[in-house]
């Protein structure tokens, strides 16, 4: 009797490993997408984080949150426009990459100028340093491969 129970447990245990090996990875990809989309911070969350890092006043925090909401709305408009133009630009990837880089650099410069007006130059420098440290940390933590090696 003990042998039969032991054999049944071994069979179930072995079967569970073979079923796991048959996983197509689709569920893992779906989970990654959910995690990635769940990581998006709202304007309020980003303003709260900045306030915590830089000890902003309530007025500065409110202005920063309003700025982030405005930027989110502009970004949503840009994304909609880019999706509409995607078919035209799909043939010229290098040109599209240069345009996106220029748009991103312009947006960062405008953002920094507006933030400097709200929180001051010293706090802006602290924020830039914090942002650079976070970028370095995130890049070092992601796996090599698709976008990981630069």
C-alpha positions in Angstrom: 0.0 0.0 0.0 2.8 2.4 0.9 4.5 1.7 -2.4 1.4 2.5 -4.4 0.9 5.8 -2.6 4.6 6.7 -3.0 4.4 5.9 -6.7 1.3 8.0 -7.1 2.9 10.9 -5.4 6.0 10.6 -7.6 3.8 10.4 -10.7 1.9 13.5 -9.7 5.1 15.4 -8.8 6.7 14.5 -12.2 3.5 15.4 -14.1 3.4 18.8 -12.5 6.9 19.6 -13.7 6.2 18.5 -17.2 3.1 20.6 -17.4 5.1 23.6 -16.2 7.6 23.0 -18.9 4.8 23.2 -21.5 4.0 26.8 -20.5 4.1 28.9 -23.7 5.2 32.0 -21.9 2.0 33.9 -22.9 0.8 34.2 -19.4 4.2 35.5 -18.3 4.2 38.1 -21.1 0.7 39.2 -20.0 1.8 39.5 -16.4 4.8 41.7 -17.5 2.4 43.9 -19.4 0.1 44.2 -16.4 3.1 45.1 -14.1 4.4 47.6 -16.6 1.1 49.4 -17.1 0.5 49.2 -13.3 3.8 51.1 -12.7 2.6 54.3 -14.4 2.4 57.0 -11.9 -0.3 59.7 -12.0 0.6 63.3 -11.9 -0.4 63.4 -8.2 1.8 60.4 -7.4 4.8 62.0 -9.2 4.2 65.3 -7.4 3.9 63.5 -4.1 7.2 61.7 -4.7 9.0 65.0 -5.7 7.5 66.7 -2.6 8.8 64.0 -0.4 12.3 64.0 -2.0 12.7 67.8 -2.1 10.6 68.9 0.9 8.4 71.1 -1.3 5.9 73.5 0.2 2.1 72.9 -0.4 2.0 75.7 -3.0 5.0 74.3 -4.9 3.6 70.8 -4.8 0.2 72.0 -6.2 2.0 73.9 -9.0 4.2 70.9 -9.8 1.1 68.6 -9.9 -0.7 71.0 -12.2 2.4 71.1 -14.5 2.5 67.3 -14.5 -1.2 67.1 -15.4 -0.6 69.5 -18.3 2.3 67.5 -19.5 0.3 64.2 -19.3 -2.4 65.8 -21.5 0.2 67.0 -24.0 1.8 63.6 -24.1 -1.5 61.9 -24.7 -2.1 64.2 -27.6 1.3 63.4 -29.0 0.8 59.7 -28.7 -2.5 59.9 -30.5 -0.9 61.9 -33.3 2.0 59.5 -33.6 -0.3 56.5 -33.8 -2.2 58.2 -36.6 1.1 59.0 -38.5 2.6 55.6 -37.8 1.9 54.1 -41.2 3.6 57.0 -43.0 6.7 56.9 -40.8 7.2 53.2 -40.5 9.5 53.2 -43.6 11.9 55.7 -42.3 13.0 54.5 -38.8 16.1 56.7 -38.5 14.2 59.9 -39.3 11.5 59.0 -36.8 14.1 58.2 -34.1 15.7 61.6 -34.6 12.4 63.4 -34.4 11.4 61.6 -31.2 14.8 62.4 -29.7 14.5 66.1 -30.6 10.9 66.2 -29.2 12.0 64.5 -26.0 15.0 66.8 -25.5 12.7 69.8 -26.1 10.1 68.5 -23.6 12.8 67.9 -21.0 14.2 71.4 -21.4 10.8 73.0 -21.1 9.9 70.9 -18.1 13.1 71.8 -16.4 12.6 75.5 -17.1 9.0 75.4 -15.7 10.1 73.4 -12.7 13.0 75.8 -12.0 10.5 78.7 -12.0 8.3 76.8 -9.4 10.9 75.2 -7.1 14.1 77.1 -7.7 17.5 76.2 -9.1 18.9 74.4 -6.1 15.9 72.1 -5.7 15.9 71.5 -9.4 19.5 70.4 -9.3 18.7 68.0 -6.5 15.8 66.6 -8.5 18.0 66.1 -11.6 20.5 64.2 -9.5 17.8 62.1 -8.0 16.3 61.4 -11.5 19.7 60.5 -12.8 20.4 58.1 -10.0 17.0 56.4 -10.5 17.6 56.1 -14.2 21.0 54.4 -13.6 19.4 52.1 -11.0 16.6 51.1 -13.4 19.0 50.5 -16.3 21.3 48.4 -14.2 18.4 46.3 -12.9 16.8 45.4 -16.3 17.9 42.2 -18.0 20.1 42.3 -21.1 18.4 41.9 -24.4 15.6 43.8 -26.0 16.6 47.4 -25.1 18.9 46.3 -22.2 22.2 46.5 -24.1 23.2 50.0 -25.2 
